[in-house]
Amino acid sequence: MATSILIADDHDDNRELLQLLLRGAGYEVSEARDGHECLQFAREQHPDVILVDLSMPGMDGWTVFRELQTKPETRTIPCIAVTAHAGLHRRQALDAGFRAYVTKPFRSDDLLEIIASVLAKRAATP
C-alpha cells in the first residue's frame, strides 16, 4: 500500500503542484481545500502525513493542527507546516509540534527529502 499524504491548502495551484510532485514520487495523495475538509479527511482516511498551509482563510493551519492534536485518531499523524512566510513562524511551528516547516516556493527535492525524513522518524517511533 502506498504512503498517503493529505494536502491542506486553499489555493488550487498549490494543491495541483504538490499533487503532481507527490504522485510522481509514488505517494497516494488527497487534497483538502480548507481546514474543515482537512479535519474531515484526516479522521476518515488517516493519512501517513499531512501538509498544512498555515494561512488558510476561515480555519487556518494553526487551528487545524490544534484540532488534530485533540483527537486520539488524528493525534499521531505527523504534520508539516507549509507557508509563504519564510521563517516567520518556524520556531513557533516546531515548538507547537509540527514535524517540519516548509516555505513556498520550495525546491521539489528538498520537500521530498523532508517528507521522507518525517516518515522515517514516524516509522522508527514505537
Secondary structure, DSSP 8 states (H G I E B T S, - for coil): ---EEEEE-S-HHHHHHHHHHHHHTT-EEEEESSHHHHHHHHHHH--SEEEEETT-SSS-HHHHHHHHHHSTTTTTS-EEEEESSTTTTHHHHHHHT-SEEEESS--HHHHHHHHHHHHHHHHH--
